Amino acid sequence: MVSNSLRPDEVEGWGPTRVVRRADAHAEVAALKRGPGRDILIFGSRILWNDLLAAGLVDELHLMIGAGAVGEGVRAFETRPPGSLRLLDTRTFDGSSLLLARYAVEHR
């Protein structure tokens, strides 16, 4: 977990949790990517995933697109992503108006 304010003892329900400070996130994610294991997921942290995207540490983006409009909204990308995005697939969900668009991040 990346946080500058939380401590591991404050996070319940995640099992053993390691809290990484934001300044160390790039190095920690790069080390995880070099090691064995499964996918690394980031939920709802636009600032963090933009930082990791700019650092070349994101391989895929999964964007959920809904039919609702929320005011002026918040930009998904702070700057144009480095490299290009290639659409891998889309998926809809029964009983939902959501669309999942999955993109590969092709690094330059």
MDTraj code that builds the backbone (N, CA, C; nanometers):
import mdtraj as md
import numpy as np

residues = "MET VAL SER ASN SER LEU ARG PRO ASP GLU VAL GLU GLY TRP GLY PRO THR ARG VAL VAL ARG ARG ALA ASP ALA HIS ALA GLU VAL ALA ALA LEU LYS ARG GLY PRO GLY ARG ASP ILE LEU ILE PHE GLY SER ARG ILE LEU TRP ASN ASP LEU LEU ALA ALA GLY LEU VAL ASP GLU LEU HIS LEU MET ILE GLY ALA GLY ALA VAL GLY GLU GLY VAL ARG ALA PHE GLU THR ARG PRO PRO GLY SER LEU ARG LEU LEU ASP THR ARG THR PHE ASP GLY SER SER LEU LEU LEU ALA ARG TYR ALA VAL GLU HIS ARG".split()
xyz = np.array([
    [0.0840, -0.1156, 0.0000],
    [0.0000, 0.0000, 0.0000],
    [0.0895, 0.1230, 0.0000],
    [0.0550, 0.2213, -0.0811],
    [0.1318, 0.3456, -0.0863],
    [0.0548, 0.4523, -0.0099],
    [0.1164, 0.5071, 0.0914],
    [0.0533, 0.6108, 0.1720],
    [0.1589, 0.6849, 0.2517],
    [0.1414, 0.8148, 0.2628],
    [0.2290, 0.8939, 0.3484],
    [0.1710, 0.9105, 0.4876],
    [0.0460, 0.8675, 0.5077],
    [-0.0163, 0.8913, 0.6368],
    [-0.0539, 0.7632, 0.7123],
    [-0.0797, 0.6528, 0.6432],
    [-0.1213, 0.5299, 0.7106],
    [-0.0028, 0.4490, 0.7609],
    [-0.0287, 0.3724, 0.8677],
    [0.0675, 0.2760, 0.9199],
    [0.0066, 0.1379, 0.9031],
    [0.0876, 0.0319, 0.8945],
    [0.0337, -0.1034, 0.8759],
    [-0.0699, -0.1425, 0.9808],
    [-0.0537, -0.0976, 1.1057],
    [-0.1491, -0.1337, 1.2102],
    [-0.2827, -0.0615, 1.1950],
    [-0.2905, 0.0373, 1.1063],
    [-0.4151, 0.1106, 1.0825],
    [-0.4959, 0.0534, 0.9665],
    [-0.4407, -0.0466, 0.8987],
    [-0.5059, -0.1039, 0.7817],
    [-0.5584, -0.2418, 0.8194],
    [-0.6899, -0.2533, 0.8253],
    [-0.7504, -0.3808, 0.8621],
    [-0.8095, -0.4477, 0.7391],
    [-0.8138, -0.5807, 0.7409],
    [-0.8798, -0.6549, 0.6353],
    [-0.7957, -0.6826, 0.5118],
    [-0.6723, -0.6395, 0.5108],
    [-0.5851, -0.6623, 0.3951],
    [-0.4830, -0.7717, 0.4219],
    [-0.4902, -0.8342, 0.5378],
    [-0.3889, -0.9321, 0.5730],
    [-0.2602, -0.8588, 0.6059],
    [-0.1478, -0.9284, 0.5989],
    [-0.0209, -0.8587, 0.6244],
    [-0.0014, -0.7493, 0.5196],
    [0.0158, -0.6289, 0.5659],
    [0.0254, -0.5155, 0.4745],
    [0.1533, -0.4385, 0.4993],
    [0.2202, -0.4085, 0.3924],
    [0.3392, -0.3243, 0.3987],
    [0.3012, -0.1882, 0.3448],
    [0.3309, -0.0836, 0.4176],
    [0.3002, 0.0528, 0.3742],
    [0.4279, 0.1155, 0.3207],
    [0.4209, 0.1597, 0.1963],
    [0.5340, 0.2230, 0.1283],
    [0.5050, 0.3716, 0.1163],
    [0.6016, 0.4528, 0.1494],
    [0.5858, 0.5977, 0.1352],
    [0.5874, 0.6348, -0.0129],
    [0.5153, 0.7392, -0.0461],
    [0.5001, 0.7819, -0.1853],
    [0.6349, 0.8046, -0.2539],
    [0.7301, 0.8606, -0.1832],
    [0.8618, 0.8887, -0.2420],
    [0.9348, 0.7603, -0.2816],
    [0.8988, 0.6479, -0.2209],
    [0.9644, 0.5208, -0.2488],
    [0.8854, 0.4330, -0.3449],
    [0.7702, 0.4791, -0.3916],
    [0.6797, 0.3952, -0.4718],
    [0.7442, 0.3473, -0.6011],
    [0.8149, 0.4352, -0.6746],
    [0.8744, 0.3936, -0.8022],
    [0.9726, 0.2787, -0.7814],
    [1.0610, 0.2938, -0.6853],
    [1.1620, 0.1898, -0.6602],
    [1.0965, 0.0594, -0.6144],
    [0.9943, 0.0682, -0.5306],
    [0.9260, -0.0514, -0.4808],
    [0.8523, -0.1244, -0.5924],
    [0.7820, -0.0497, -0.6770],
    [0.7097, -0.1135, -0.7878],
    [0.8086, -0.1738, -0.8875],
    [0.9165, -0.1042, -0.9174],
    [1.0173, -0.1580, -1.0091],
    [1.0754, -0.2882, -0.9536],
    [1.1019, -0.2929, -0.8231],
    [1.1552, -0.4149, -0.7612],
    [1.0530, -0.5278, -0.7669],
    [0.9268, -0.4979, -0.7419],
    [0.8221, -0.6005, -0.7514],
    [0.8121, -0.6555, -0.8932],
    [0.8209, -0.5685, -0.9927],
    [0.8116, -0.6118, -1.1321],
    [0.9274, -0.7030, -1.1710],
    [1.0452, -0.6819, -1.1138],
    [1.1613, -0.7658, -1.1441],
    [1.1516, -0.9033, -1.0794],
    [1.0746, -0.9142, -0.9723],
    [1.0657, -1.0387, -0.8988],
    [0.9550, -1.1288, -0.9503],
    [0.9471, -1.2492, -0.8938],
    [0.8397, -1.3401, -0.9323],
    [0.7086, -1.2947, -0.8687],
    [0.6009, -1.3407, -0.9232],
    [0.4731, -1.3088, -0.8605],
    [0.3652, -1.2776, -0.9622],
    [0.2605, -1.2231, -0.9110],
    [0.1420, -1.1975, -0.9918],
    [0.1329, -1.0507, -1.0304],
    [0.0180, -1.0153, -1.0892],
    [-0.0045, -0.8785, -1.1328],
    [-0.0040, -0.7810, -1.0152],
    [0.0349, -0.6592, -1.0441],
    [0.0310, -0.5502, -0.9466],
    [-0.0853, -0.4612, -0.9877],
    [-0.1779, -0.4377, -0.8972],
    [-0.2968, -0.3592, -0.9274],
    [-0.2977, -0.2304, -0.8477],
    [-0.3484, -0.1248, -0.9101],
    [-0.3659, 0.0026, -0.8423],
    [-0.5109, 0.0430, -0.8615],
    [-0.5771, 0.0746, -0.7520],
    [-0.7166, 0.1151, -0.7566],
    [-0.7307, 0.2603, -0.7150],
    [-0.7934, 0.3391, -0.7990],
    [-0.8407, 0.4702, -0.7602],
    [-0.7379, 0.5750, -0.7242],
    [-0.6122, 0.5537, -0.7505],
    [-0.5125, 0.6550, -0.7184],
    [-0.4584, 0.7144, -0.8472],
    [-0.5313, 0.8084, -0.9001],
    [-0.4954, 0.8730, -1.0263],
    [-0.3550, 0.9335, -1.0198],
    [-0.3208, 0.9933, -0.9084],
    [-0.1891, 1.0567, -0.8954],
    [-0.0797, 0.9503, -0.9001],
    [-0.0977, 0.8402, -0.8261],
    [0.0042, 0.7353, -0.8238],
    [0.0188, 0.6699, -0.9595],
    [-0.0927, 0.6311, -1.0240],
    [-0.0744, 0.5614, -1.1506],
    [-0.0240, 0.6536, -1.2596],
    [-0.0512, 0.7834, -1.2519],
    [0.0093, 0.8762, -1.3470],
    [0.1599, 0.8837, -1.3265],
    [0.2031, 0.8852, -1.2014],
    [0.3470, 0.8851, -1.1719],
    [0.4139, 0.7583, -1.2249],
    [0.3511, 0.6424, -1.1987],
    [0.4082, 0.5158, -1.2437],
    [0.4049, 0.5044, -1.3959],
    [0.3020, 0.5573, -1.4587],
    [0.2923, 0.5579, -1.6049],
    [0.4059, 0.6409, -1.6648],
    [0.4285, 0.7594, -1.6093],
    [0.5364, 0.8473, -1.6578],
    [0.6734, 0.7828, -1.6380],
    [0.6864, 0.6978, -1.5361],
    [0.8142, 0.6316, -1.5085],
    [0.8309, 0.5023, -1.5882],
    [0.7332, 0.4685, -1.6732],
    [0.7430, 0.3478, -1.7548],
    [0.7172, 0.2193, -1.6786],
    [0.6448, 0.2270, -1.5680],
    [0.6224, 0.1102, -1.4839],
    [0.4826, 0.0497, -1.4993],
    [0.4038, 0.0996, -1.5942],
    [0.2688, 0.0476, -1.6172],
    [0.2678, -0.0270, -1.7498],
    [0.2184, -0.1506, -1.7478],
    [0.2103, -0.2325, -1.8690],
    [0.0710, -0.2319, -1.9309],
    [-0.0320, -0.2216, -1.8476],
    [-0.1691, -0.2198, -1.8960],
    [-0.2523, -0.1220, -1.8155],
    [-0.3500, -0.0626, -1.8836],
    [-0.4501, 0.0210, -1.8177],
    [-0.5852, -0.0444, -1.8377],
    [-0.6625, -0.0540, -1.7324],
    [-0.7991, -0.1036, -1.7388],
    [-0.8883, 0.0126, -1.6979],
    [-0.9595, 0.0700, -1.7915],
    [-1.0414, 0.1880, -1.7650],
    [-1.1883, 0.1494, -1.7650],
    [-1.2598, 0.1826, -1.6570],
    [-1.4034, 0.1607, -1.6484],
    [-1.4716, 0.2891, -1.6945],
    [-1.5585, 0.2756, -1.7914],
    [-1.6267, 0.3909, -1.8496],
    [-1.7751, 0.3757, -1.8228],
    [-1.8349, 0.4776, -1.7618],
    [-1.9769, 0.4748, -1.7296],
    [-2.0528, 0.5814, -1.8060],
    [-2.1838, 0.5687, -1.8047],
    [-2.2692, 0.6607, -1.8803],
    [-2.2977, 0.7895, -1.8051],
    [-2.2647, 0.7973, -1.6780],
    [-2.2946, 0.9162, -1.5992],
    [-2.1933, 1.0273, -1.6207],
    [-2.2362, 1.1483, -1.5949],
    [-2.1467, 1.2640, -1.6022],
    [-2.1399, 1.3261, -1.4637],
    [-2.0194, 1.3595, -1.4209],
    [-2.0000, 1.4158, -1.2883],
    [-1.9355, 1.5522, -1.3019],
    [-2.0146, 1.6566, -1.3002],
    [-1.9604, 1.7925, -1.3060],
    [-1.8594, 1.8080, -1.4174],
    [-1.7518, 1.8786, -1.3873],
    [-1.6454, 1.8967, -1.4857],
    [-1.5508, 1.7788, -1.4865],
    [-1.5534, 1.6982, -1.3827],
    [-1.4703, 1.5793, -1.3782],
    [-1.3247, 1.6082, -1.3475],
    [-1.2482, 1.5009, -1.3428],
    [-1.1045, 1.5060, -1.3162],
    [-1.0361, 1.4368, -1.4327],
    [-0.9305, 1.4964, -1.4824],
    [-0.8580, 1.4359, -1.5942],
    [-0.7961, 1.3029, -1.5522],
    [-0.8096, 1.2034, -1.6382],
    [-0.7500, 1.0726, -1.6099],
    [-0.5984, 1.0783, -1.6207],
    [-0.5474, 1.1568, -1.7163],
    [-0.4038, 1.1665, -1.7390],
    [-0.3580, 1.3087, -1.7133],
    [-0.2503, 1.3224, -1.6365],
    [-0.1949, 1.4546, -1.6103],
    [-0.1251, 1.5091, -1.7344],
    [-0.0600, 1.4214, -1.8081],
    [0.0050, 1.4573, -1.9340],
    [-0.0236, 1.3435, -2.0314],
    [0.0155, 1.3605, -2.1530],
    [-0.0011, 1.2520, -2.2492],
    [0.0868, 1.1346, -2.2050],
    [0.0300, 1.0125, -2.2017],
    [0.1105, 0.8974, -2.1585],
    [0.2313, 0.8768, -2.2497],
    [0.3467, 0.8433, -2.1905],
    [0.4626, 0.8133, -2.2744],
    [0.4344, 0.6874, -2.3556],
    [0.4843, 0.6814, -2.4742],
    [0.4548, 0.5672, -2.5600],
    [0.3136, 0.5805, -2.6153],
    [0.2556, 0.4691, -2.6520],
    [0.1200, 0.4730, -2.7049],
    [0.0345, 0.3700, -2.6321],
    [-0.0950, 0.3870, -2.6448],
    [-0.1894, 0.2934, -2.5862],
    [-0.2522, 0.2139, -2.6997],
    [-0.2524, 0.0813, -2.6856],
    [-0.3121, -0.0059, -2.7875],
    [-0.4279, -0.0805, -2.7227],
    [-0.5464, -0.0647, -2.7801],
    [-0.6648, -0.1301, -2.7264],
    [-0.6501, -0.2811, -2.7387],
    [-0.6625, -0.3513, -2.6268],
    [-0.6527, -0.4972, -2.6256],
    [-0.7904, -0.5617, -2.6360],
    [-0.8830, -0.5110, -2.5573],
    [-1.0199, -0.5621, -2.5662],
    [-1.1139, -0.4735, -2.4863],
    [-1.2424, -0.4990, -2.5040],
    [-1.3461, -0.4305, -2.4275],
    [-1.4394, -0.5365, -2.3713],
    [-1.5089, -0.4986, -2.2662],
    [-1.6011, -0.5920, -2.2028],
    [-1.7160, -0.5132, -2.1423],
    [-1.8346, -0.5686, -2.1538],
    [-1.9498, -0.5118, -2.0857],
    [-1.9944, -0.6087, -1.9773],
    [-2.0787, -0.5617, -1.8892],
    [-2.1234, -0.6412, -1.7759],
    [-2.2758, -0.6476, -1.7773],
    [-2.3304, -0.7680, -1.7646],
    [-2.4756, -0.7859, -1.7624],
    [-2.5383, -0.6994, -1.6540],
    [-2.6455, -0.6304, -1.6898],
    [-2.7178, -0.5477, -1.5933],
    [-2.6479, -0.4185, -1.5582],
    [-2.5461, -0.3798, -1.6332],
    [-2.4688, -0.2595, -1.6028],
    [-2.4452, -0.1800, -1.7307],
    [-2.4317, -0.0497, -1.7153],
    [-2.3973, 0.0341, -1.8303],
    [-2.2472, 0.0600, -1.8380],
    [-2.1687, -0.0100, -1.7555],
    [-2.0238, 0.0096, -1.7547],
    [-1.9558, -0.0656, -1.8687],
    [-1.8496, -0.0055, -1.9173],
    [-1.7653, -0.0655, -2.0197],
    [-1.6235, -0.0704, -1.9635],
    [-1.5590, -0.1842, -1.9769],
    [-1.4184, -0.1976, -1.9388],
    [-1.3367, -0.1961, -2.0670],
    [-1.2461, -0.1006, -2.0782],
    [-1.1550, -0.0935, -2.1934],
    [-1.0149, -0.1252, -2.1408],
    [-0.9500, -0.2241, -2.2013],
    [-0.8172, -0.2677, -2.1577],
    [-0.7158, -0.2279, -2.2639],
    [-0.6148, -0.1529, -2.2229],
    [-0.5113, -0.1023, -2.3137],
    [-0.3736, -0.1526, -2.2726],
    [-0.2930, -0.1855, -2.3708],
    [-0.1501, -0.2125, -2.3472],
    [-0.0773, -0.0801, -2.3570],
    [0.0189, -0.0600, -2.2687],
    [0.1048, 0.0583, -2.2749],
    [0.2297, 0.0166, -2.3494],
    [0.2478, 0.0703, -2.4674],
    [0.3648, 0.0354, -2.5495],
    [0.4707, 0.1425, -2.5252],
    [0.5740, 0.1028, -2.4527],
    [0.6808, 0.1949, -2.4135],
    [0.7709, 0.2231, -2.5331],
    [0.8190, 0.3435, -2.5380],
    [0.9093, 0.3837, -2.6471],
    [1.0481, 0.3382, -2.6201],
])
top = md.Topology()
chain = top.add_chain()
for i, resn in enumerate(residues, 1):
    res = top.add_residue(resn, chain, resSeq=i)
    for name in ("N", "CA", "C"):
        top.add_atom(name, md.element.get_by_symbol(name[0]), res)
traj = md.Trajectory(xyz[None], top)
